[in-house]
């Protein structure tokens, strides 16, 4: 297993880097990302329950960006056992380990929001307790072709979200709120 726990000084450095990309005191459906130049995709949450999609996201990110993928529970709170990195090796076992512990939020020690990203924060995903959909923001200037193709094939694009918003379902109302925050 290659899941690494991020703690202490490394956790502080990671959270400082992440705060340059997202605003922790905002929540979905608001746009939580700092600045512009992002492309957005959406996904049904919780992503850790969709192990094939989660595994594919990690694998594609590692191969595209040549860096680990981080998962941080409880937003910006500096809690023990709240931040982990995956290097893509032994991914099946790592995802099973994380998914199993996620079922109980590590025995109640962590919670939402959940943030996922690569080490350089070239892409950042957020899951909130308040919305049925999560959002992934990718810096357009950093987008890699393989990662782009993976996102388009497995997540909800802005065009697909617009289509969903045309309905009168609960998902349609959520999609409308997300579109109002994330369309440019």
C-alpha positions as CSV (number, residue, x, y, z in Angstrom):
1,X,0.0,0.0,0.0
2,X,1.3,3.5,-0.9
3,X,-1.2,5.8,0.8
4,X,0.9,8.3,2.7
5,X,-0.4,10.4,5.6
6,X,0.4,14.1,5.3
7,X,0.9,15.7,8.7
8,X,2.4,18.6,10.7
9,X,4.7,20.9,8.6
10,X,3.9,19.1,5.3
11,X,0.1,19.5,6.0
12,X,0.6,23.3,6.7
13,X,2.6,23.7,3.5
14,X,-0.1,21.8,1.5
15,X,-2.9,23.9,3.0
16,X,-1.1,27.2,2.3
17,X,-0.6,26.1,-1.3
18,X,-4.2,25.1,-1.6
19,X,-5.5,28.4,-0.1
20,X,-3.9,30.1,-3.1
21,X,-6.4,28.3,-5.4
22,X,-9.5,28.0,-3.3
23,X,-11.4,29.9,-0.6
24,X,-12.1,27.6,2.3
25,X,-14.8,29.7,3.9
26,X,-17.0,29.5,0.8
27,X,-19.0,26.5,-0.1
28,X,-20.8,25.0,-3.1
29,X,-22.8,26.0,-5.1
30,X,-20.7,29.3,-4.9
31,X,-17.5,29.4,-7.0
32,X,-14.9,28.5,-4.4
33,X,-11.9,29.0,-6.7
34,X,-9.5,32.0,-6.7
35,X,-9.0,33.9,-9.9
36,X,-9.8,32.9,-13.4
37,X,-8.5,30.7,-16.1
38,X,-10.2,27.5,-15.0
39,X,-12.2,24.9,-16.9
40,X,-14.9,23.1,-14.8
41,X,-16.4,19.6,-14.7
42,X,-18.9,18.2,-12.3
43,X,-19.4,14.8,-10.7
44,X,-21.9,13.0,-8.5
45,X,-20.6,12.8,-5.0
46,X,-19.2,11.1,-3.1
47,X,-16.4,10.3,-5.5
48,X,-14.8,7.8,-3.2
49,X,-17.9,5.6,-3.6
50,X,-17.4,5.4,-7.3
51,X,-14.1,3.6,-7.1
52,X,-13.6,3.1,-10.8
53,X,-14.0,6.8,-11.5
54,X,-11.8,7.7,-8.5
55,X,-9.1,5.2,-9.5
56,X,-9.2,6.5,-13.1
57,X,-8.9,10.1,-11.9
58,X,-5.9,9.3,-9.7
59,X,-4.2,7.2,-12.4
60,X,-4.8,9.7,-15.2
61,X,-3.6,12.6,-13.0
62,X,-0.4,10.8,-11.9
63,X,0.4,9.9,-15.5
64,X,-0.5,13.4,-16.9
65,X,1.0,15.7,-14.2
66,X,3.7,13.4,-12.9
67,X,2.7,14.1,-9.3
68,X,0.9,12.5,-6.4
69,X,-2.8,13.1,-5.8
70,X,-3.8,14.4,-2.5
71,X,-7.1,13.9,-0.7
72,X,-7.9,16.2,2.3
73,X,-11.0,15.6,4.5
74,X,-12.5,18.4,6.7
75,X,-11.5,21.2,4.5
76,X,-8.8,23.5,5.9
77,X,-8.9,22.0,9.4
78,X,-5.5,20.8,10.5
79,X,-6.6,17.4,11.8
80,X,-4.5,14.3,12.2
81,X,-5.5,11.6,9.7
82,X,-7.2,14.1,7.4
83,X,-4.8,14.3,4.5
84,X,-3.3,11.6,2.4
85,X,-1.4,11.3,-0.9
86,X,-1.6,8.6,-3.5
87,X,1.3,8.0,-5.9
88,X,-0.7,5.7,-8.3
89,X,1.3,2.5,-7.3
90,X,-0.9,-0.3,-6.0
91,X,-3.9,1.9,-6.7
92,X,-6.5,-0.8,-6.3
93,X,-5.5,-1.5,-2.7
94,X,-5.1,2.2,-1.9
95,X,-8.6,3.0,-3.1
96,X,-10.1,0.1,-1.2
97,X,-8.3,1.3,2.0
98,X,-9.5,4.9,1.5
99,X,-13.0,3.9,0.6
100,X,-13.4,1.6,3.6
101,X,-12.3,4.3,6.0
102,X,-14.4,6.9,4.2
103,X,-17.5,4.9,5.0
104,X,-17.2,6.0,8.7
105,X,-15.2,9.2,8.0
106,X,-12.3,7.5,9.8
107,X,-14.5,6.6,12.7
108,X,-15.9,10.2,12.9
109,X,-12.5,11.9,13.0
110,X,-13.0,13.8,9.7
111,X,-15.8,15.1,7.6
112,X,-16.7,17.3,4.6
113,X,-15.7,19.2,2.7
114,X,-13.4,16.9,0.8
115,X,-10.7,18.3,-1.5
116,X,-8.7,16.4,-4.0
117,X,-5.9,17.8,-6.1
118,X,-2.5,17.1,-7.7
119,X,0.6,18.3,-5.8
120,X,0.9,21.5,-7.8
121,X,-2.9,22.3,-7.5
122,X,-3.1,22.4,-11.3
123,X,-6.5,20.8,-10.7
124,X,-8.6,20.8,-7.6
125,X,-11.9,19.0,-6.9
126,X,-14.3,19.8,-4.1
127,X,-17.1,17.8,-2.5
128,X,-19.4,19.6,-0.1
129,X,-22.0,18.2,2.3
130,X,-24.5,20.7,0.9
131,X,-24.6,19.7,-2.8
132,X,-25.2,16.5,-4.7
133,X,-22.6,17.4,-7.2
134,X,-18.9,18.1,-6.7
135,X,-16.8,20.3,-8.9
136,X,-13.4,20.0,-10.4
137,X,-11.5,23.0,-11.6
138,X,-8.5,22.6,-13.9
139,X,-6.2,25.5,-14.8
140,X,-6.7,25.9,-18.5
141,X,-3.0,26.7,-19.0
142,X,-1.9,23.4,-17.3
143,X,-4.5,21.1,-18.9
144,X,-2.9,17.9,-20.3
145,X,-4.6,16.1,-23.2
146,X,-5.0,12.7,-21.4
147,X,-6.5,14.3,-18.3
148,X,-8.9,16.4,-20.5
149,X,-10.0,13.3,-22.3
150,X,-10.6,11.5,-19.0
151,X,-12.6,14.3,-17.6
152,X,-14.7,14.6,-20.7
153,X,-15.4,10.9,-20.8
154,X,-16.2,10.3,-17.1
155,X,-17.4,13.6,-15.6
156,X,-20.2,16.1,-16.4
157,X,-19.0,18.9,-18.7
158,X,-20.5,22.4,-18.5
159,X,-22.5,21.6,-21.7
160,X,-23.9,18.5,-20.0
161,X,-24.7,20.5,-16.9
162,X,-26.6,23.0,-19.0
163,X,-28.6,20.2,-20.5
164,X,-29.4,18.9,-17.0
165,X,-30.4,22.4,-15.9
166,X,-33.2,22.5,-18.5
167,X,-35.2,20.0,-16.4
168,X,-37.4,20.6,-13.4
169,X,-35.9,17.9,-11.3
170,X,-33.9,18.4,-8.1
171,X,-30.7,17.8,-10.1
172,X,-31.9,20.5,-12.6
173,X,-32.2,23.1,-9.8
174,X,-28.7,22.1,-8.5
175,X,-27.3,22.4,-12.0
176,X,-28.8,25.9,-12.4
177,X,-27.2,27.0,-9.2
178,X,-23.8,25.6,-10.2
179,X,-24.1,27.2,-13.7
180,X,-24.8,30.6,-12.2
181,X,-21.6,30.3,-10.2
182,X,-19.3,28.6,-12.7
183,X,-20.2,29.8,-16.2
184,X,-18.1,32.5,-17.6
